[in-house]
Amino acid sequence: MKIAIIAALALSVAGCSGEKMITGKTAQTADTLKVLTYNIHHANPPSRPDVIDLDAIARVINAQQPDLVALQEVDVHTGRSGRDVHEAALLAAKTGMHAFFAKAIPYDGGEYGIAVLSRYPVKEGQAYALPSIPGVKAEPRALCTVTVTLPGGKQVMMASTHLDVTRNDSIRILQTKEIIRIAGKAGMPVILAGDMNAKEGSRAINILDSTFTRTCRSCPFTIPVETPTRAIDFIMYSPSAAFQVAQHRVIDERYASDHLPVMATLIFK
């Protein structure tokens, strides 16, 4: 089921048209993709409870020069982050990228959800409600997908998600099965990234592993940010023949969010 979508394209924010490149940054080769996933904690540094620091998130992104970014815990026009603040659009402007935001829930007078940033123009964006279990109290979750055309004409779908956080894996199992169903209709390589709220070896991750290839095994920990003890933030792709993994790493950035960002470099086979 598709849900309400807010698309925040960096070009429209800037008031111009045509392809927008990242000024002063070296473009990747046509066969290489740098992918970042980051739960940004609505740009609130854990050490500063009342502060919104989008510049800190933008610095993390700009330092890595990614082609595609999956963001989670993104605020749009909320009381806590600023009624006039569209975090996805502002991050697009600060990084010279395009953005697509998908609402998961209404929150504090605005919206809260997930987003994708792309170095390349977004051809199409969609948002999908992920299932839950009737009668079980849980925050609604969503999948955000965008289709981009890369240099040389290749198309890929980039997907961002933030799965259910409850201790019971049952809801995440439903959600992962729905993600696989949606990805199966893409007709092109799909890169899925986000905060899965599940560890390696869990049923939810095992289900994703049946279709997607993760960029890491025995993955470096991503949370909690000060002394990480588990990995729940992942990047993966399908089909397995689409890419090979040149690098997977967790970035040691402990101020901007309560999750560590994760970067993978993929090479088209």
C-alpha positions as a Markdown table, in Angstrom:
| # | Residue | x | y | z |
|---|---|---|---|---|
| 1 | Met | 0.0 | 0.0 | 0.0 |
| 2 | Lys | 1.5 | 3.3 | -1.0 |
| 3 | Ile | 1.3 | 6.1 | 1.6 |
| 4 | Ala | 1.5 | 9.9 | 1.4 |
| 5 | Ile | 4.7 | 11.1 | -0.2 |
| 6 | Ile | 6.6 | 14.4 | 0.1 |
| 7 | Ala | 9.3 | 14.7 | -2.5 |
| 8 | Ala | 11.9 | 17.3 | -1.8 |
| 9 | Leu | 14.1 | 17.7 | -4.9 |
| 10 | Ala | 17.2 | 19.7 | -4.3 |
| 11 | Leu | 16.9 | 21.4 | -7.7 |
| 12 | Ser | 13.5 | 22.8 | -6.9 |
| 13 | Val | 14.7 | 24.0 | -3.5 |
| 14 | Ala | 17.5 | 25.8 | -5.3 |
| 15 | Gly | 15.1 | 27.3 | -7.8 |
| 16 | Cys | 16.9 | 26.1 | -10.9 |
| 17 | Ser | 16.7 | 23.3 | -13.5 |
| 18 | Gly | 18.9 | 20.7 | -15.1 |
| 19 | Glu | 21.3 | 18.2 | -13.6 |
| 20 | Lys | 22.9 | 19.3 | -10.4 |
| 21 | Met | 26.4 | 18.1 | -9.6 |
| 22 | Ile | 28.3 | 18.3 | -6.4 |
| 23 | Thr | 30.5 | 21.3 | -6.7 |
| 24 | Gly | 34.2 | 20.7 | -6.1 |
| 25 | Lys | 33.9 | 17.0 | -5.6 |
| 26 | Thr | 35.3 | 14.2 | -7.8 |
| 27 | Ala | 32.7 | 12.1 | -9.5 |
| 28 | Gln | 32.9 | 8.4 | -9.2 |
| 29 | Thr | 33.5 | 6.2 | -12.2 |
| 30 | Ala | 30.5 | 5.0 | -14.1 |
| 31 | Asp | 31.0 | 1.5 | -12.7 |
| 32 | Thr | 31.3 | 2.5 | -9.0 |
| 33 | Leu | 28.7 | 3.5 | -6.5 |
| 34 | Lys | 29.3 | 4.8 | -3.0 |
| 35 | Val | 26.4 | 4.2 | -0.7 |
| 36 | Leu | 25.9 | 5.6 | 2.8 |
| 37 | Thr | 23.2 | 4.7 | 5.3 |
| 38 | Tyr | 22.6 | 6.9 | 8.4 |
| 39 | Asn | 20.0 | 7.0 | 11.1 |
| 40 | Ile | 20.4 | 10.8 | 11.9 |
| 41 | His | 18.3 | 10.9 | 15.1 |
| 42 | His | 16.4 | 13.9 | 13.6 |
| 43 | Ala | 19.8 | 15.7 | 13.5 |
| 44 | Asn | 19.9 | 15.9 | 17.3 |
| 45 | Pro | 23.3 | 15.2 | 18.8 |
| 46 | Pro | 22.8 | 12.9 | 21.8 |
| 47 | Ser | 25.2 | 15.0 | 23.9 |
| 48 | Arg | 23.0 | 18.1 | 23.2 |
| 49 | Pro | 19.4 | 17.2 | 23.9 |
| 50 | Asp | 17.9 | 20.5 | 22.8 |
| 51 | Val | 20.0 | 21.1 | 19.7 |
| 52 | Ile | 19.3 | 20.4 | 16.0 |
| 53 | Asp | 22.6 | 20.3 | 14.1 |
| 54 | Leu | 21.9 | 19.6 | 10.5 |
| 55 | Asp | 25.4 | 21.0 | 9.6 |
| 56 | Ala | 26.9 | 18.2 | 11.5 |
| 57 | Ile | 25.0 | 15.6 | 9.5 |
| 58 | Ala | 25.8 | 17.4 | 6.3 |
| 59 | Arg | 29.5 | 17.4 | 7.2 |
| 60 | Val | 29.4 | 13.6 | 7.7 |
| 61 | Ile | 27.8 | 13.1 | 4.3 |
| 62 | Asn | 30.1 | 15.6 | 2.5 |
| 63 | Ala | 33.2 | 14.0 | 3.9 |
| 64 | Gln | 32.3 | 10.6 | 2.4 |
| 65 | Gln | 31.2 | 12.0 | -1.1 |
| 66 | Pro | 28.5 | 9.3 | -1.5 |
| 67 | Asp | 26.4 | 8.8 | -4.6 |
| 68 | Leu | 23.4 | 7.5 | -2.7 |
| 69 | Val | 22.3 | 8.0 | 0.9 |
| 70 | Ala | 19.6 | 6.3 | 2.9 |
| 71 | Leu | 18.5 | 8.4 | 5.9 |
| 72 | Gln | 16.3 | 7.4 | 8.8 |
| 73 | Glu | 14.6 | 9.4 | 11.6 |
| 74 | Val | 14.1 | 12.5 | 9.4 |
| 75 | Asp | 11.9 | 15.4 | 10.6 |
| 76 | Val | 9.8 | 17.6 | 8.4 |
| 77 | His | 8.1 | 20.7 | 9.9 |
| 78 | Thr | 8.0 | 19.3 | 13.4 |
| 79 | Gly | 7.9 | 21.3 | 16.6 |
| 80 | Arg | 11.1 | 19.7 | 17.9 |
| 81 | Ser | 13.2 | 20.4 | 14.8 |
| 82 | Gly | 11.5 | 23.6 | 13.6 |
| 83 | Arg | 8.2 | 24.3 | 12.0 |
| 84 | Asp | 9.9 | 25.7 | 8.9 |
| 85 | Val | 12.6 | 23.0 | 8.7 |
| 86 | His | 12.4 | 20.3 | 6.1 |
| 87 | Glu | 15.4 | 18.2 | 7.1 |
| 88 | Ala | 15.6 | 16.2 | 3.9 |
| 89 | Ala | 15.4 | 19.3 | 1.7 |
| 90 | Leu | 18.0 | 21.2 | 3.7 |
| 91 | Leu | 20.4 | 18.3 | 3.7 |
| 92 | Ala | 20.0 | 18.1 | 0.0 |
| 93 | Ala | 20.9 | 21.7 | -0.3 |
| 94 | Lys | 23.8 | 21.4 | 2.1 |
| 95 | Thr | 25.3 | 18.4 | 0.2 |
| 96 | Gly | 24.4 | 19.4 | -3.4 |
| 97 | Met | 22.3 | 16.3 | -3.8 |
| 98 | His | 18.7 | 15.5 | -4.7 |
| 99 | Ala | 16.3 | 14.3 | -2.0 |
| 100 | Phe | 13.1 | 12.3 | -1.7 |
| 101 | Phe | 11.3 | 12.1 | 1.6 |
| 102 | Ala | 8.6 | 9.6 | 2.7 |
| 103 | Lys | 6.5 | 10.1 | 5.7 |
| 104 | Ala | 6.1 | 7.2 | 8.1 |
| 105 | Ile | 4.0 | 8.9 | 10.8 |
| 106 | Pro | 2.6 | 12.4 | 11.6 |
| 107 | Tyr | 4.7 | 13.8 | 14.5 |
| 108 | Asp | 4.7 | 16.9 | 16.6 |
| 109 | Gly | 2.7 | 19.0 | 14.1 |
| 110 | Gly | 4.7 | 17.8 | 11.2 |
| 111 | Glu | 6.0 | 14.5 | 9.7 |
| 112 | Tyr | 8.7 | 11.9 | 10.6 |
| 113 | Gly | 10.1 | 9.3 | 8.3 |
| 114 | Ile | 12.8 | 8.3 | 5.9 |
| 115 | Ala | 14.6 | 9.7 | 2.9 |
| 116 | Val | 17.0 | 9.1 | 0.1 |
| 117 | Leu | 19.6 | 11.5 | -1.1 |
| 118 | Ser | 21.1 | 11.1 | -4.6 |
| 119 | Arg | 23.9 | 12.6 | -6.5 |
| 120 | Tyr | 21.9 | 12.0 | -9.6 |
| 121 | Pro | 18.4 | 13.3 | -10.4 |
| 122 | Val | 15.5 | 11.2 | -9.1 |
| 123 | Lys | 13.5 | 9.7 | -11.9 |
| 124 | Glu | 10.8 | 8.3 | -9.8 |
| 125 | Gly | 10.1 | 8.0 | -6.1 |
| 126 | Gln | 7.6 | 5.9 | -4.1 |
| 127 | Ala | 6.7 | 5.4 | -0.5 |
| 128 | Tyr | 5.1 | 2.2 | 0.8 |
| 129 | Ala | 3.6 | 1.4 | 4.2 |
| 130 | Leu | 5.1 | -1.6 | 5.8 |
| 131 | Pro | 2.8 | -4.1 | 7.5 |
| 132 | Ser | 2.2 | -4.6 | 11.2 |
| 133 | Ile | 0.3 | -7.0 | 13.3 |
| 134 | Pro | -3.3 | -6.0 | 14.2 |
| 135 | Gly | -3.7 | -5.4 | 17.9 |
| 136 | Val | 0.1 | -5.1 | 18.5 |
| 137 | Lys | 1.1 | -1.6 | 19.5 |
| 138 | Ala | 3.9 | -0.5 | 17.2 |
| 139 | Glu | 5.0 | 2.6 | 15.4 |
| 140 | Pro | 4.1 | 2.6 | 11.6 |
| 141 | Arg | 7.1 | 2.0 | 9.4 |
| 142 | Ala | 7.7 | 2.6 | 5.7 |
| 143 | Leu | 9.9 | 1.9 | 2.7 |
| 144 | Cys | 11.1 | 4.7 | 0.5 |
| 145 | Thr | 12.4 | 3.9 | -3.0 |
| 146 | Val | 13.8 | 6.1 | -5.8 |
| 147 | Thr | 14.9 | 5.2 | -9.3 |
| 148 | Val | 18.0 | 7.0 | -10.6 |
| 149 | Thr | 19.8 | 6.9 | -13.9 |
| 150 | Leu | 23.6 | 6.7 | -13.6 |
| 151 | Pro | 26.2 | 7.9 | -16.1 |
| 152 | Gly | 26.3 | 5.5 | -18.9 |
| 153 | Gly | 22.6 | 4.9 | -18.7 |
| 154 | Lys | 22.4 | 2.2 | -16.0 |
| 155 | Gln | 19.3 | 2.4 | -13.7 |
| 156 | Val | 19.2 | 1.4 | -10.1 |
| 157 | Met | 16.6 | 1.5 | -7.4 |
| 158 | Met | 17.7 | 2.9 | -4.0 |
| 159 | Ala | 15.6 | 2.0 | -1.0 |
| 160 | Ser | 15.7 | 3.3 | 2.6 |
| 161 | Thr | 13.8 | 1.8 | 5.5 |
| 162 | His | 13.6 | 1.8 | 9.3 |
| 163 | Leu | 12.1 | -1.5 | 10.6 |
| 164 | Asp | 10.0 | -2.0 | 13.7 |
| 165 | Val | 11.9 | -1.6 | 17.0 |
| 166 | Thr | 9.9 | -3.9 | 19.3 |
| 167 | Arg | 11.6 | -6.9 | 20.9 |
| 168 | Asn | 9.4 | -9.4 | 19.1 |
| 169 | Asp | 10.8 | -10.1 | 15.6 |
| 170 | Ser | 7.3 | -11.0 | 14.2 |
| 171 | Ile | 6.6 | -7.5 | 12.8 |
| 172 | Arg | 10.0 | -7.2 | 11.3 |
| 173 | Ile | 9.5 | -10.5 | 9.6 |
| 174 | Leu | 6.3 | -9.3 | 7.9 |
| 175 | Gln | 8.1 | -6.1 | 6.9 |
| 176 | Thr | 11.1 | -7.8 | 5.4 |
| 177 | Lys | 8.8 | -10.1 | 3.4 |
| 178 | Glu | 6.9 | -7.0 | 2.0 |
| 179 | Ile | 10.2 | -5.3 | 1.1 |
| 180 | Ile | 11.3 | -8.4 | -0.8 |
| 181 | Arg | 7.9 | -8.4 | -2.7 |
| 182 | Ile | 8.3 | -4.8 | -3.6 |
| 183 | Ala | 11.9 | -5.2 | -4.7 |
| 184 | Gly | 11.0 | -8.2 | -6.8 |
| 185 | Lys | 9.0 | -5.9 | -9.1 |
| 186 | Ala | 11.7 | -3.4 | -9.7 |
| 187 | Gly | 13.1 | -4.8 | -12.9 |
| 188 | Met | 16.6 | -3.4 | -12.1 |
| 189 | Pro | 19.3 | -3.7 | -9.4 |
| 190 | Val | 18.0 | -2.7 | -6.0 |
| 191 | Ile | 20.1 | -1.3 | -3.2 |
| 192 | Leu | 18.4 | -1.5 | 0.2 |
| 193 | Ala | 19.8 | 0.3 | 3.2 |
| 194 | Gly | 18.7 | 1.4 | 6.6 |
| 195 | Asp | 18.2 | 0.7 | 10.3 |
| 196 | Met | 16.8 | -2.8 | 10.5 |
| 197 | Asn | 16.6 | -2.9 | 14.3 |
| 198 | Ala | 17.7 | -6.6 | 14.0 |
| 199 | Lys | 21.1 | -8.3 | 14.3 |
| 200 | Glu | 22.8 | -10.8 | 12.1 |
| 201 | Gly | 21.3 | -14.2 | 12.6 |
| 202 | Ser | 17.9 | -12.9 | 13.5 |
| 203 | Arg | 14.9 | -14.2 | 11.5 |
| 204 | Ala | 14.3 | -10.8 | 9.9 |
| 205 | Ile | 17.9 | -10.5 | 8.6 |
| 206 | Asn | 17.9 | -14.2 | 7.5 |
| 207 | Ile | 14.8 | -13.4 | 5.4 |
| 208 | Leu | 16.5 | -10.4 | 3.8 |
| 209 | Asp | 19.7 | -12.5 | 3.2 |
| 210 | Ser | 17.6 | -15.0 | 1.2 |
| 211 | Thr | 17.1 | -12.3 | -1.5 |
| 212 | Phe | 19.7 | -9.6 | -0.8 |
| 213 | Thr | 23.5 | -9.7 | -0.5 |
| 214 | Arg | 24.8 | -7.8 | 2.4 |
| 215 | Thr | 28.0 | -5.7 | 2.0 |
| 216 | Cys | 29.4 | -7.2 | 5.2 |
| 217 | Arg | 29.5 | -10.4 | 7.2 |
| 218 | Ser | 30.3 | -10.3 | 10.9 |
| 219 | Cys | 29.5 | -6.7 | 10.4 |
| 220 | Pro | 31.2 | -3.9 | 12.4 |
| 221 | Phe | 29.0 | -2.6 | 15.2 |
| 222 | Thr | 26.9 | 0.6 | 14.7 |
| 223 | Ile | 25.1 | 1.2 | 18.0 |
| 224 | Pro | 25.3 | 2.6 | 20.7 |
| 225 | Val | 27.4 | 5.3 | 19.3 |
| 226 | Glu | 29.9 | 5.7 | 22.2 |
| 227 | Thr | 30.7 | 2.0 | 22.8 |
| 228 | Pro | 29.0 | 0.0 | 20.0 |
| 229 | Thr | 27.9 | -3.5 | 20.9 |
| 230 | Arg | 25.8 | -4.6 | 17.9 |
| 231 | Ala | 25.2 | -4.0 | 14.2 |
| 232 | Ile | 21.7 | -3.1 | 13.1 |
| 233 | Asp | 22.4 | -0.7 | 10.2 |
| 234 | Phe | 23.0 | -2.5 | 6.9 |
| 235 | Ile | 23.5 | -2.0 | 3.2 |
| 236 | Met | 22.5 | -4.8 | 0.8 |
| 237 | Tyr | 21.7 | -5.4 | -2.8 |
| 238 | Ser | 19.8 | -7.6 | -5.3 |
| 239 | Pro | 20.5 | -9.5 | -7.5 |
| 240 | Ser | 23.8 | -10.8 | -6.2 |
| 241 | Ala | 25.2 | -10.7 | -9.7 |
| 242 | Ala | 24.7 | -7.0 | -10.0 |
| 243 | Phe | 27.7 | -5.8 | -7.8 |
| 244 | Gln | 30.8 | -6.8 | -6.0 |
| 245 | Val | 31.7 | -5.1 | -2.8 |
| 246 | Ala | 34.9 | -3.1 | -2.9 |
| 247 | Gln | 34.7 | -1.8 | 0.7 |
| 248 | His | 32.4 | -1.8 | 3.7 |
| 249 | Arg | 33.1 | 0.3 | 6.7 |
| 250 | Val | 31.5 | 2.0 | 9.7 |
| 251 | Ile | 32.5 | 5.6 | 10.1 |
| 252 | Asp | 33.8 | 6.7 | 13.5 |
| 253 | Glu | 31.6 | 9.7 | 14.0 |
| 254 | Arg | 30.2 | 10.0 | 17.5 |
| 255 | Tyr | 28.8 | 13.5 | 17.8 |
| 256 | Ala | 26.1 | 14.0 | 15.2 |
| 257 | Ser | 23.7 | 11.0 | 15.9 |
| 258 | Asp | 23.1 | 8.0 | 18.2 |
| 259 | His | 24.0 | 5.7 | 15.3 |
| 260 | Leu | 27.3 | 5.4 | 13.5 |
| 261 | Pro | 27.0 | 5.9 | 9.7 |
| 262 | Val | 27.8 | 3.0 | 7.4 |
| 263 | Met | 29.5 | 3.3 | 4.0 |
| 264 | Ala | 29.9 | 0.7 | 1.2 |
| 265 | Thr | 31.5 | 1.0 | -2.2 |
| 266 | Leu | 29.9 | -1.2 | -4.9 |
| 267 | Ile | 31.3 | -2.0 | -8.3 |
| 268 | Phe | 29.0 | -3.0 | -11.1 |
| 269 | Lys | 29.9 | -6.5 | -12.4 |
